């Protein structure tokens, strides 16, 4: 995680850290999904979450502060969707 970006905003750092941790849990559970359609939807969710986290953790984020809340909402929404897909597939708890 880029400490330069997050050093001045502990709340943002906490949100990103929480999303990163929850992302790892969902990604692990998604690896066990059985249905082809579910796997594709989970892959899309995971890719979107990962991209949003990378953008939040890079030096580009301070130059576009208006994008931070959008990226946080996007990552959180896709995380919720991924959890629902995992739960529906019976792959684990969310």
Backbone as CSV, one residue per row, in Angstrom:
resi,resn,N_x,N_y,N_z,CA_x,CA_y,CA_z,C_x,C_y,C_z
1,UNK,0.847,-1.169,0.000,0.000,0.000,0.000,0.892,1.231,0.000
2,UNK,0.528,2.230,-0.722,1.319,3.438,-0.840,1.099,4.315,0.392
3,UNK,2.096,4.372,1.270,1.984,5.126,2.522,1.932,6.630,2.279
4,UNK,2.515,7.118,1.193,2.473,8.545,0.882,1.039,9.000,0.681
5,UNK,0.275,8.236,-0.056,-1.123,8.571,-0.331,-1.948,8.573,0.945
6,UNK,-1.713,7.607,1.807,-2.599,7.382,2.927,-2.164,8.050,4.219
7,UNK,-0.963,8.597,4.283,-0.444,9.104,5.545,-1.306,10.204,6.141
8,UNK,-1.929,11.035,5.322,-2.721,12.131,5.839,-4.180,11.794,6.076
9,UNK,-4.631,10.610,5.727,-6.047,10.300,5.837,-6.236,8.898,6.414
10,UNK,-6.277,8.822,7.735,-6.387,7.525,8.406,-7.698,6.822,8.076
11,UNK,-8.783,7.582,7.931,-10.078,6.973,7.616,-10.043,6.309,6.241
12,UNK,-9.460,6.997,5.276,-9.339,6.435,3.924,-8.450,5.191,3.962
13,UNK,-7.359,5.268,4.697,-6.455,4.123,4.814,-7.180,2.926,5.402
14,UNK,-8.011,3.181,6.403,-8.770,2.093,7.030,-9.772,1.490,6.048
15,UNK,-10.476,2.339,5.296,-11.443,1.847,4.307,-10.755,0.976,3.264
16,UNK,-9.630,1.443,2.758,-8.909,0.689,1.731,-8.399,-0.630,2.306
17,UNK,-7.863,-0.592,3.507,-7.362,-1.802,4.148,-8.482,-2.818,4.362
18,UNK,-9.637,-2.339,4.808,-10.787,-3.217,5.012,-11.247,-3.833,3.695
19,UNK,-11.350,-3.002,2.666,-11.740,-3.519,1.347,-10.730,-4.545,0.849
20,UNK,-9.448,-4.273,1.033,-8.395,-5.192,0.580,-8.540,-6.536,1.298
21,UNK,-8.755,-6.527,2.608,-8.906,-7.764,3.379,-10.137,-8.539,2.930
22,UNK,-11.264,-7.848,2.814,-12.496,-8.509,2.385,-12.381,-9.022,0.955
23,UNK,-11.660,-8.298,0.126,-11.417,-8.724,-1.255,-10.679,-10.060,-1.274
24,UNK,-9.661,-10.199,-0.452,-8.893,-11.455,-0.416,-9.777,-12.629,-0.006
25,UNK,-10.662,-12.402,0.961,-11.561,-13.459,1.426,-12.500,-13.885,0.297
26,UNK,-13.101,-12.917,-0.381,-14.033,-13.222,-1.467,-13.306,-13.869,-2.639
27,UNK,-12.111,-13.379,-2.951,-11.352,-13.968,-4.073,-11.056,-15.434,-3.789
28,UNK,-10.691,-15.746,-2.551,-10.419,-17.139,-2.180,-11.675,-17.994,-2.313
29,UNK,-12.795,-17.492,-1.822,-14.058,-18.228,-1.912,-14.496,-18.389,-3.363
30,UNK,-14.251,-17.361,-4.173,-14.653,-17.406,-5.582,-13.897,-18.490,-6.338
31,UNK,-12.703,-18.789,-5.919,-11.909,-19.818,-6.588,-12.568,-21.192,-6.484
32,UNK,-13.498,-21.336,-5.529,-14.178,-22.621,-5.342,-15.550,-22.682,-6.001
33,UNK,-15.970,-21.615,-6.658,-17.296,-21.577,-7.286,-17.371,-22.607,-8.408
34,UNK,-18.543,-23.208,-8.569,-18.685,-24.305,-9.525,-19.282,-23.889,-10.860
35,UNK,-20.284,-23.062,-10.867,-21.006,-22.711,-12.081,-20.188,-21.820,-12.997
36,UNK,-20.199,-22.128,-14.290,-19.458,-21.323,-15.258,-19.905,-19.878,-15.286
37,UNK,-21.219,-19.640,-15.282,-21.736,-18.272,-15.310,-21.359,-17.527,-14.036
38,UNK,-21.430,-18.223,-12.915,-21.065,-17.606,-11.642,-19.580,-17.256,-11.626
39,UNK,-18.766,-18.144,-12.145,-17.322,-17.895,-12.192,-17.027,-16.647,-13.005
40,UNK,-17.697,-16.481,-14.125,-17.458,-15.292,-14.960,-17.901,-14.016,-14.252
41,UNK,-19.038,-14.060,-13.598,-19.506,-12.873,-12.857,-18.575,-12.563,-11.700
42,UNK,-18.126,-13.597,-10.989,-17.183,-13.391,-9.895,-15.856,-12.828,-10.401
43,UNK,-15.404,-13.334,-11.522,-14.156,-12.828,-12.107,-14.288,-11.350,-12.444
44,UNK,-15.428,-10.959,-12.996,-15.653,-9.545,-13.306,-15.658,-8.699,-12.040
45,UNK,-16.322,-9.174,-11.002,-16.342,-8.452,-9.729,-14.930,-8.311,-9.163
46,UNK,-14.211,-9.408,-9.144,-12.856,-9.415,-8.582,-11.935,-8.484,-9.361
47,UNK,-12.029,-8.518,-10.670,-11.199,-7.643,-11.496,-11.517,-6.173,-11.226
48,UNK,-12.794,-5.855,-11.090,-13.200,-4.472,-10.818,-12.721,-4.021,-9.446
49,UNK,-12.878,-4.870,-8.442,-12.424,-4.534,-7.091,-10.919,-4.301,-7.099
50,UNK,-10.210,-5.210,-7.713,-8.754,-5.118,-7.755,-8.302,-3.840,-8.456
51,UNK,-8.937,-3.506,-9.570,-8.574,-2.284,-10.301,-8.860,-1.037,-9.465
52,UNK,-10.007,-1.017,-8.788,-10.343,0.139,-7.942,-9.339,0.289,-6.806
53,UNK,-8.954,-0.814,-6.190,-7.975,-0.751,-5.107,-6.612,-0.274,-5.606
54,UNK,-6.207,-0.753,-6.759,-4.928,-0.305,-7.327,-4.963,1.194,-7.575
55,UNK,-6.045,1.677,-8.149,-6.162,3.115,-8.409,-6.161,3.918,-7.108
56,UNK,-6.823,3.404,-6.088,-6.853,4.100,-4.800,-5.484,4.132,-4.137
57,UNK,-4.694,3.112,-4.379,-3.401,2.986,-3.715,-2.234,3.569,-4.501
58,UNK,-2.489,4.120,-5.652,-1.412,4.687,-6.457,-1.270,6.173,-6.209
59,UNK,-0.211,6.721,-6.737,0.038,8.159,-6.607,-0.929,8.983,-7.441
60,UNK,-1.685,8.363,-8.328,-2.624,9.102,-9.177,-3.832,9.591,-8.377
61,UNK,-4.190,8.905,-7.325,-5.388,9.257,-6.557,-5.358,10.678,-5.995
62,UNK,-4.236,11.164,-5.442,-4.244,12.535,-4.917,-4.466,13.590,-5.995
63,UNK,-4.141,13.276,-7.220,-4.324,14.222,-8.317,-5.766,14.266,-8.802
64,UNK,-6.558,13.296,-8.406,-7.975,13.240,-8.782,-8.803,12.902,-7.547
65,UNK,-8.860,13.795,-6.576,-9.562,13.481,-5.322,-11.049,13.199,-5.508
66,UNK,-11.652,13.727,-6.566,-13.075,13.469,-6.804,-13.339,12.008,-7.153
67,UNK,-12.310,11.281,-7.576,-12.491,9.884,-7.948,-12.440,8.943,-6.748
68,UNK,-11.891,9.396,-5.627,-11.739,8.521,-4.459,-13.080,7.980,-3.969
69,UNK,-14.093,8.816,-3.698,-15.368,8.249,-3.229,-16.037,7.343,-4.268
70,UNK,-15.877,7.665,-5.530,-16.464,6.840,-6.600,-15.808,5.462,-6.604
71,UNK,-14.494,5.433,-6.492,-13.773,4.158,-6.486,-14.101,3.341,-5.241
72,UNK,-14.228,4.007,-4.096,-14.607,3.295,-2.870,-15.998,2.674,-2.998
73,UNK,-16.953,3.434,-3.534,-18.310,2.902,-3.722,-18.313,1.749,-4.725
74,UNK,-17.562,1.894,-5.804,-17.482,0.845,-6.826,-16.927,-0.442,-6.228
75,UNK,-15.825,-0.337,-5.499,-15.218,-1.524,-4.888,-16.175,-2.165,-3.889
76,UNK,-16.829,-1.348,-3.073,-17.764,-1.884,-2.077,-18.964,-2.562,-2.741
77,UNK,-19.487,-1.959,-3.804,-20.634,-2.547,-4.514,-20.265,-3.884,-5.139
78,UNK,-19.107,-3.949,-5.771,-18.683,-5.210,-6.394,-18.349,-6.257,-5.347
79,UNK,-17.850,-5.816,-4.182,-17.588,-6.743,-3.094,-18.894,-7.351,-2.590
80,UNK,-19.928,-6.530,-2.432,-21.247,-7.048,-2.026,-21.772,-8.048,-3.059
81,UNK,-21.652,-7.690,-4.337,-22.118,-8.591,-5.396,-21.368,-9.915,-5.361
82,UNK,-20.063,-9.848,-5.185,-19.257,-11.071,-5.139,-19.643,-11.937,-3.946
83,UNK,-19.872,-11.310,-2.799,-20.311,-12.071,-1.622,-21.628,-12.778,-1.885
84,UNK,-22.554,-12.067,-2.521,-23.853,-12.670,-2.831,-23.688,-13.853,-3.776
85,UNK,-22.849,-13.707,-4.764,-22.618,-14.797,-5.715,-21.999,-16.001,-5.029
86,UNK,-21.039,-15.751,-4.147,-20.390,-16.840,-3.416,-21.401,-17.538,-2.515
87,UNK,-22.209,-16.743,-1.817,-23.220,-17.335,-0.932,-24.229,-18.148,-1.735
88,UNK,-24.661,-17.620,-2.865,-25.627,-18.320,-3.722,-25.052,-19.623,-4.250
89,UNK,-23.776,-19.618,-4.543,-23.129,-20.822,-5.065,-22.850,-21.830,-3.952
90,UNK,-23.062,-21.410,-2.706,-22.825,-22.317,-1.586,-21.363,-22.551,-1.310
91,UNK,-20.537,-21.572,-1.668,-19.085,-21.740,-1.545,-18.532,-21.268,-0.217
92,UNK,-19.311,-20.644,0.604,-18.768,-20.157,1.871,-19.700,-19.154,2.485
93,UNK,-19.280,-18.621,3.593,-20.066,-17.622,4.304,-19.637,-16.241,3.875
94,UNK,-20.602,-15.293,3.884,-20.305,-13.895,3.613,-20.802,-13.053,4.748
